[in-house]
Amino acid sequence: RLAEGMRRTLRVKTDLAKLKGILNRYHGMPKVLVYFVAGDDETGESWCPDCRLASPVIYSLVDKKGYTVIECDVGDRTAWKDENHPLRHDPTYMLTGVPTLMRWGTNGPTARLDTQLETCKTSSDVEGFVKAFIFDEQ
């Protein structure tokens, strides 16, 4: 039973204002991923089609593998498309697009998937990139 609980995946949703505090809370822990996604629109779904495609695949692949996934909402479409969005210029993140998945280490990001996820047309495409990304870590 204990080993089963240790494999459980923890999903922590946050926004930019709380991100640094959340990252400090999980500092030094193994298997931390930071996942930057576009926020939900008035329909309750992400306004970003790439995020709608990638999210279920990513979560299915990390499920029951002991990851902590810190999911950061980059905001609505207008906020994200602003060239001065803080996540675009912060040297820790330097986001160019969403979705972006980062492996998080003691001193920040150690690896990232970004433009690869934006090029995906199918769930299988996403699965190929994410499996390679996760497998590379182990």
Backbone as ProteinMPNN parsed JSONL, in Angstrom:
{"seq_chain_A": "RLAEGMRRTLRVKTDLAKLKGILNRYHGMPKVLVYFVAGDDETGESWCPDCRLASPVIYSLVDKKGYTVIECDVGDRTAWKDENHPLRHDPTYMLTGVPTLMRWGTNGPTARLDTQLETCKTSSDVEGFVKAFIFDEQ", "coords_chain_A": {"N_chain_A": [[0.814, -1.196, 0.0], [1.906, 1.281, 0.798], [3.953, 1.705, -1.091], [2.357, 1.96, -3.312], [1.062, 4.405, -2.845], [3.223, 6.116, -3.021], [3.694, 6.245, -5.694], [1.736, 7.766, -6.678], [0.487, 10.418, -8.657], [0.769, 13.865, -8.241], [-1.126, 16.697, -8.774], [-0.767, 20.068, -9.075], [-2.365, 23.031, -9.306], [-1.771, 26.331, -10.412], [-1.071, 29.883, -10.672], [0.754, 32.572, -12.245], [1.287, 34.458, -10.196], [1.504, 32.933, -7.864], [3.385, 31.03, -8.453], [6.251, 30.972, -7.861], [6.289, 30.597, -5.078], [5.052, 28.085, -4.879], [6.919, 26.532, -6.292], [9.076, 26.779, -4.542], [8.091, 25.314, -2.4], [8.194, 22.71, -3.379], [10.837, 22.378, -3.845], [13.822, 20.644, -4.495], [12.625, 18.181, -4.453], [12.141, 14.963, -5.969], [11.246, 14.182, -9.397], [9.656, 16.386, -10.41], [7.574, 18.226, -12.455], [6.968, 21.107, -14.402], [4.277, 22.577, -15.854], [3.21, 24.624, -18.285], [0.315, 26.16, -19.297], [-2.454, 27.337, -21.31], [-5.074, 29.28, -20.004], [-8.513, 28.517, -19.054], [-11.314, 29.281, -21.142], [-14.483, 30.987, -21.632], [-15.988, 28.73, -22.119], [-15.064, 26.829, -20.451], [-12.935, 25.341, -21.202], [-9.489, 25.134, -22.244], [-8.275, 27.931, -24.044], [-6.415, 27.446, -25.922], [-5.676, 25.419, -28.612], [-3.509, 23.605, -28.857], [-2.873, 23.081, -26.208], [-5.238, 21.855, -25.364], [-5.042, 19.496, -26.798], [-2.614, 18.364, -25.844], [-2.707, 18.186, -22.97], [-4.466, 16.021, -21.831], [-3.028, 13.785, -22.715], [-0.459, 14.095, -21.614], [-1.071, 14.003, -18.838], [-2.105, 11.413, -18.674], [0.142, 9.892, -19.22], [1.884, 10.426, -17.082], [0.46, 9.592, -14.929], [0.177, 7.823, -11.919], [2.907, 7.503, -11.625], [4.396, 8.793, -9.8], [4.968, 11.508, -10.072], [5.119, 15.06, -9.445], [3.146, 17.436, -10.728], [3.235, 20.664, -11.548], [1.017, 22.839, -12.565], [0.836, 25.665, -14.403], [-1.121, 28.362, -15.153], [-1.05, 30.483, -17.853], [-2.664, 32.573, -18.345], [-5.376, 34.476, -19.89], [-6.092, 34.628, -23.446], [-5.477, 37.213, -24.481], [-3.729, 38.255, -22.511], [-1.604, 36.384, -22.66], [-0.739, 36.676, -25.323], [0.43, 39.137, -25.309], [3.441, 40.694, -25.874], [4.982, 41.483, -23.735], [4.505, 39.775, -21.673], [5.224, 38.444, -18.5], [6.297, 35.796, -18.244], [7.516, 35.376, -20.635], [9.822, 36.828, -20.542], [11.164, 36.405, -18.15], [14.168, 35.16, -16.973], [14.301, 32.6, -15.903], [12.24, 31.106, -17.014], [11.555, 31.87, -19.751], [9.497, 31.533, -21.777], [8.219, 30.628, -24.944], [5.987, 29.698, -26.077], [2.834, 27.999, -25.552], [1.516, 24.745, -25.144], [4.058, 24.261, -22.607], [6.336, 22.06, -21.216], [8.303, 21.437, -18.452], [11.09, 19.867, -16.934], [11.898, 19.941, -13.598], [14.565, 20.856, -11.573], [16.882, 21.096, -8.79], [18.011, 23.637, -9.165], [16.29, 24.91, -10.897], [14.824, 24.777, -14.227], [15.627, 21.767, -15.959], [15.274, 20.499, -18.301], [13.231, 20.78, -21.255], [10.113, 20.738, -23.046], [8.76, 22.328, -25.676], [8.377, 23.925, -28.318], [8.159, 21.567, -29.703], [5.791, 20.402, -28.752], [3.972, 22.21, -29.733], [3.949, 21.635, -32.408], [2.599, 19.298, -32.721], [0.071, 17.278, -34.144], [-1.612, 15.209, -33.557], [-2.78, 13.044, -30.881], [-1.046, 10.912, -30.69], [1.333, 11.999, -31.668], [1.949, 13.805, -29.593], [2.226, 11.967, -27.506], [4.525, 10.546, -28.329], [6.61, 12.498, -28.118], [6.402, 13.194, -25.373], [6.733, 10.753, -24.008], [9.408, 10.149, -24.715], [10.651, 12.308, -23.47], [10.025, 11.903, -20.749], [11.051, 9.311, -20.361], [13.754, 9.772, -20.832], [14.473, 11.024, -18.514], [14.568, 9.094, -16.535]], "CA_chain_A": [[0.0, 0.0, 0.0], [2.766, 2.457, 0.879], [4.595, 1.888, -2.397], [1.312, 2.423, -4.225], [0.863, 5.83, -2.586], [4.398, 6.868, -3.443], [3.662, 6.383, -7.144], [0.624, 8.636, -7.024], [0.85, 11.681, -9.273], [0.156, 15.016, -7.595], [-1.343, 17.802, -9.711], [-0.899, 21.332, -8.352], [-2.701, 24.106, -10.245], [-1.405, 27.639, -9.898], [-0.917, 30.945, -11.662], [2.058, 33.226, -12.163], [1.459, 35.131, -8.911], [1.826, 31.96, -6.812], [4.291, 30.014, -8.97], [7.533, 30.882, -7.152], [6.028, 29.998, -3.765], [4.793, 26.653, -5.093], [8.203, 25.913, -6.645], [9.868, 26.694, -3.308], [7.518, 24.233, -1.586], [8.609, 21.416, -3.935], [12.271, 22.477, -4.109], [14.629, 19.494, -4.14], [11.894, 16.919, -4.545], [12.338, 14.292, -7.254], [10.147, 14.014, -10.345], [8.792, 17.562, -10.485], [7.365, 18.801, -13.778], [6.198, 22.344, -14.446], [3.527, 22.53, -17.104], [2.607, 25.921, -18.575], [-0.838, 25.979, -20.18], [-3.378, 28.458, -21.48], [-6.237, 29.201, -19.127], [-9.824, 28.182, -19.597], [-12.134, 30.384, -21.638], [-15.856, 30.964, -21.127], [-16.572, 27.393, -22.295], [-14.5, 25.944, -19.447], [-11.79, 24.639, -21.774], [-8.369, 25.991, -22.605], [-8.457, 28.645, -25.315], [-5.315, 27.019, -26.796], [-5.905, 24.069, -29.143], [-2.357, 22.74, -28.566], [-3.013, 22.667, -24.803], [-6.354, 20.891, -25.299], [-4.544, 18.234, -27.333], [-1.504, 17.817, -25.055], [-2.959, 17.962, -21.538], [-4.889, 14.674, -21.43], [-1.963, 12.814, -23.017], [0.584, 14.273, -20.6], [-1.531, 13.497, -17.549], [-2.244, 9.948, -18.719], [1.474, 9.29, -19.208], [2.538, 10.569, -15.773], [-0.419, 9.039, -13.908], [0.679, 6.715, -11.084], [4.359, 7.358, -11.777], [5.042, 9.522, -8.717], [5.337, 12.879, -10.425], [4.388, 16.242, -9.025], [2.982, 18.301, -11.898], [2.805, 22.011, -11.186], [0.392, 23.37, -13.776], [0.733, 27.118, -14.298], [-1.98, 29.016, -16.132], [-0.407, 31.707, -18.353], [-3.684, 33.622, -18.449], [-6.247, 34.439, -21.061], [-5.421, 34.801, -24.735], [-4.954, 38.582, -24.591], [-2.572, 38.379, -21.618], [-0.5, 35.58, -23.165], [-0.26, 37.19, -26.611], [1.177, 40.368, -25.05], [4.889, 40.449, -25.957], [5.597, 41.808, -22.449], [4.087, 38.81, -20.653], [6.408, 38.174, -17.664], [6.901, 34.476, -18.47], [8.312, 35.44, -21.86], [11.069, 37.555, -20.293], [11.828, 35.941, -16.932], [15.25, 34.274, -17.404], [14.081, 31.234, -15.429], [11.248, 30.402, -17.828], [11.733, 32.242, -21.163], [8.517, 30.816, -22.59], [7.941, 31.109, -26.295], [4.67, 29.209, -26.444], [2.17, 27.022, -24.689], [1.99, 24.26, -23.851], [5.476, 24.003, -22.355], [6.547, 21.134, -20.106], [9.683, 21.51, -17.978], [11.559, 19.058, -15.828], [12.397, 20.902, -12.63], [15.609, 20.354, -10.686], [17.205, 21.921, -7.63], [18.316, 25.008, -9.563], [15.396, 25.378, -11.954], [14.539, 23.824, -15.294], [16.743, 20.951, -16.43], [14.925, 20.099, -19.663], [11.929, 21.333, -21.621], [9.407, 20.463, -24.3], [7.929, 23.497, -25.968], [7.981, 24.003, -29.725], [7.785, 20.222, -30.145], [4.37, 20.205, -28.437], [3.173, 23.081, -30.605], [3.9, 21.071, -33.763], [1.827, 18.049, -32.705], [-1.253, 17.304, -34.79], [-2.42, 14.124, -33.006], [-2.406, 12.555, -29.554], [0.13, 10.046, -30.867], [2.497, 12.889, -31.77], [2.231, 14.276, -28.23], [2.697, 10.809, -26.741], [5.902, 10.262, -28.723], [7.515, 13.482, -27.514], [6.353, 13.158, -23.911], [7.362, 9.498, -23.565], [10.855, 10.316, -24.84], [11.025, 13.293, -22.468], [9.946, 11.276, -19.432], [11.979, 8.174, -20.346], [15.091, 10.345, -20.768], [14.719, 11.439, -17.144], [14.716, 7.967, -15.61]], "C_chain_A": [[0.864, 1.269, 0.0], [3.434, 2.731, -0.468], [3.593, 2.396, -3.424], [1.111, 3.935, -4.082], [2.024, 6.677, -3.063], [4.413, 7.075, -4.955], [2.56, 7.339, -7.591], [1.142, 9.952, -7.621], [0.067, 12.805, -8.601], [0.062, 16.141, -8.619], [-1.631, 19.065, -8.909], [-1.172, 22.425, -9.373], [-2.372, 25.45, -9.603], [-1.421, 28.665, -11.03], [0.428, 31.613, -11.423], [2.315, 33.85, -10.796], [1.924, 34.177, -7.813], [2.916, 30.971, -7.208], [5.574, 29.881, -8.162], [7.366, 30.256, -5.773], [5.797, 28.504, -3.871], [6.105, 25.94, -5.423], [9.107, 25.788, -5.418], [9.39, 25.542, -2.438], [8.013, 22.865, -2.067], [10.097, 21.381, -4.288], [12.996, 21.228, -3.632], [13.914, 18.161, -4.198], [12.13, 16.287, -5.913], [11.07, 14.323, -8.101], [9.138, 15.166, -10.312], [8.773, 18.055, -11.932], [6.596, 20.096, -13.625], [5.589, 22.424, -15.835], [2.801, 23.863, -17.279], [1.522, 25.734, -19.63], [-1.642, 27.266, -20.267], [-4.607, 28.225, -20.624], [-7.52, 28.845, -19.852], [-10.543, 29.44, -20.072], [-13.544, 30.242, -21.074], [-16.545, 29.611, -21.29], [-16.059, 26.412, -21.241], [-13.344, 25.108, -19.958], [-10.693, 25.641, -22.109], [-8.642, 26.66, -23.949], [-7.412, 28.199, -26.349], [-5.55, 25.6, -27.31], [-4.743, 23.11, -28.869], [-2.424, 22.219, -27.127], [-4.135, 21.642, -24.653], [-5.919, 19.524, -25.812], [-3.545, 17.577, -26.371], [-1.878, 17.413, -23.633], [-3.424, 16.55, -21.191], [-3.815, 13.609, -21.677], [-0.879, 12.884, -21.946], [0.14, 13.669, -19.276], [-1.72, 11.984, -17.563], [-0.879, 9.266, -18.651], [2.17, 9.389, -17.851], [1.7, 9.98, -14.642], [0.212, 7.82, -13.241], [2.167, 6.454, -11.272], [5.12, 8.202, -10.755], [5.49, 10.93, -9.036], [4.522, 13.901, -9.643], [4.344, 17.129, -10.257], [2.425, 19.624, -11.407], [2.31, 22.655, -12.476], [0.153, 24.864, -13.597], [-0.059, 27.68, -15.471], [-1.315, 30.33, -16.564], [-1.393, 32.853, -18.537], [-4.529, 33.484, -19.701], [-5.452, 34.767, -22.319], [-4.77, 36.185, -24.874], [-3.694, 38.756, -23.747], [-1.37, 37.624, -22.188], [0.092, 36.152, -24.455], [0.51, 38.503, -26.465], [2.673, 40.042, -25.018], [5.61, 40.723, -24.633], [5.152, 40.878, -21.324], [5.316, 38.416, -19.836], [7.068, 36.814, -17.899], [7.722, 34.423, -19.749], [9.71, 36.015, -21.589], [11.818, 37.124, -19.038], [12.898, 34.922, -17.332], [15.095, 32.826, -16.927], [13.21, 30.443, -16.397], [11.423, 30.628, -19.328], [10.782, 31.481, -22.089], [8.355, 31.469, -23.95], [6.554, 30.687, -26.749], [4.094, 28.315, -25.374], [1.534, 25.974, -25.586], [3.513, 24.137, -23.808], [5.567, 23.121, -21.119], [8.025, 21.178, -19.737], [9.925, 20.487, -16.883], [12.233, 20.027, -14.864], [13.399, 20.249, -11.692], [15.855, 21.32, -9.542], [17.411, 23.383, -8.003], [17.438, 25.526, -10.697], [15.202, 24.327, -13.023], [15.788, 23.081, -15.754], [16.515, 20.458, -17.854], [13.54, 20.659, -19.964], [11.434, 20.794, -22.945], [8.557, 21.688, -24.566], [7.503, 23.516, -27.428], [7.584, 22.641, -30.27], [6.288, 19.987, -29.913], [3.475, 21.056, -29.33], [3.045, 22.515, -32.021], [3.025, 19.824, -33.854], [0.446, 18.236, -33.328], [-2.196, 16.256, -34.2], [-1.944, 13.779, -31.594], [-1.166, 11.675, -29.628], [1.413, 10.862, -30.992], [2.925, 13.352, -30.375], [2.838, 13.136, -27.419], [4.152, 10.485, -27.066], [6.898, 11.207, -28.074], [7.567, 13.344, -26.002], [6.981, 11.87, -23.375], [8.886, 9.613, -23.623], [11.386, 11.253, -23.759], [11.057, 12.658, -21.084], [10.956, 10.128, -19.321], [13.414, 8.658, -20.203], [15.472, 10.703, -19.338], [15.104, 10.253, -16.261], [16.032, 7.279, -15.727]], "O_chain_A": [[0.571, 2.22, -0.725], [3.469, 3.874, -0.923], [3.948, 3.177, -4.306], [1.004, 4.651, -5.077], [1.837, 7.825, -3.465], [5.078, 7.988, -5.445], [2.475, 7.678, -8.771], [2.12, 10.52, -7.136], [-1.146, 12.706, -8.416], [1.055, 16.495, -9.255], [-2.607, 19.131, -8.162], [-0.32, 22.721, -10.212], [-2.65, 25.684, -8.427], [-1.739, 28.354, -12.177], [1.153, 31.251, -10.496], [3.433, 33.783, -10.285], [2.668, 34.584, -6.921], [3.332, 30.154, -6.386], [5.951, 28.764, -7.807], [8.21, 29.47, -5.343], [6.291, 27.738, -3.045], [6.374, 24.862, -4.893], [9.825, 24.798, -5.275], [10.201, 24.865, -1.806], [8.228, 21.963, -1.257], [10.558, 20.455, -4.956], [12.811, 20.798, -2.493], [14.537, 17.116, -4.011], [12.299, 16.995, -6.905], [9.964, 14.472, -7.582], [7.931, 14.95, -10.201], [9.818, 18.271, -12.545], [5.675, 20.183, -12.813], [6.284, 22.348, -16.848], [1.891, 24.189, -16.517], [1.78, 25.217, -20.717], [-1.53, 28.156, -19.423], [-5.116, 27.108, -20.533], [-7.601, 28.869, -21.08], [-10.402, 30.514, -19.488], [-13.771, 29.466, -20.146], [-17.577, 29.367, -20.666], [-16.557, 25.29, -21.144], [-12.823, 24.259, -19.235], [-10.943, 26.84, -22.239], [-9.171, 26.039, -24.871], [-7.522, 28.544, -27.526], [-5.616, 24.666, -26.511], [-4.972, 21.917, -28.668], [-2.08, 21.069, -26.858], [-4.001, 20.675, -23.903], [-6.384, 18.501, -25.31], [-3.623, 16.375, -26.115], [-1.403, 16.389, -23.143], [-2.821, 15.923, -20.32], [-3.715, 12.641, -20.923], [-0.435, 11.856, -21.434], [0.885, 12.909, -18.657], [-1.507, 11.337, -16.538], [-0.758, 8.179, -18.085], [2.97, 8.518, -17.509], [2.177, 9.878, -13.512], [0.711, 6.912, -13.907], [2.635, 5.328, -11.102], [6.344, 8.317, -10.83], [6.323, 11.486, -8.321], [3.39, 13.639, -9.235], [5.387, 17.53, -10.774], [1.298, 19.701, -10.918], [3.099, 22.975, -13.365], [-0.634, 25.279, -12.746], [0.302, 27.488, -16.632], [-1.047, 31.191, -15.726], [-0.996, 33.975, -18.85], [-4.414, 32.521, -20.459], [-4.281, 35.137, -22.249], [-3.634, 36.296, -25.337], [-2.709, 39.333, -24.206], [-0.255, 38.145, -22.203], [1.307, 36.11, -24.646], [1.175, 38.933, -27.408], [3.115, 39.21, -24.224], [6.727, 40.248, -24.431], [5.394, 41.163, -20.152], [6.351, 38.085, -20.414], [8.286, 36.697, -17.764], [8.538, 33.518, -19.926], [10.659, 35.725, -22.317], [12.994, 37.45, -18.883], [12.575, 33.917, -17.966], [15.704, 31.923, -17.5], [13.417, 29.244, -16.581], [11.438, 29.666, -20.096], [11.212, 30.863, -23.062], [8.356, 32.693, -24.082], [6.006, 31.252, -27.696], [4.771, 27.928, -24.422], [1.064, 26.294, -26.677], [4.165, 23.935, -24.832], [4.945, 23.407, -20.097], [8.894, 20.985, -20.587], [9.078, 20.268, -16.018], [13.053, 20.846, -15.28], [13.116, 19.213, -11.09], [15.093, 22.27, -9.36], [17.03, 24.276, -7.245], [17.808, 26.479, -11.383], [15.386, 23.135, -12.777], [16.856, 23.669, -15.919], [17.457, 20.046, -18.532], [12.772, 20.972, -19.054], [12.209, 20.443, -23.835], [7.713, 22.043, -23.744], [6.368, 23.156, -27.739], [6.77, 22.552, -31.189], [5.602, 19.438, -30.775], [2.351, 20.666, -29.644], [2.124, 22.882, -32.751], [2.742, 19.347, -34.953], [-0.246, 19.22, -33.068], [-3.416, 16.375, -34.314], [-0.855, 14.17, -31.175], [-0.332, 11.695, -28.723], [2.458, 10.462, -30.48], [4.103, 13.298, -30.023], [3.841, 13.32, -26.73], [4.931, 10.18, -26.164], [7.917, 10.768, -27.54], [8.645, 13.373, -25.41], [7.695, 11.911, -22.373], [9.575, 9.216, -22.684], [12.454, 11.013, -23.196], [12.01, 12.854, -20.33], [11.635, 9.991, -18.303], [14.213, 8.017, -19.52], [16.651, 10.691, -18.984], [15.894, 10.41, -15.329], [16.289, 6.313, -15.007]]}, "name": "protein", "num_of_chains": 1, "seq": "RLAEGMRRTLRVKTDLAKLKGILNRYHGMPKVLVYFVAGDDETGESWCPDCRLASPVIYSLVDKKGYTVIECDVGDRTAWKDENHPLRHDPTYMLTGVPTLMRWGTNGPTARLDTQLETCKTSSDVEGFVKAFIFDEQ"}
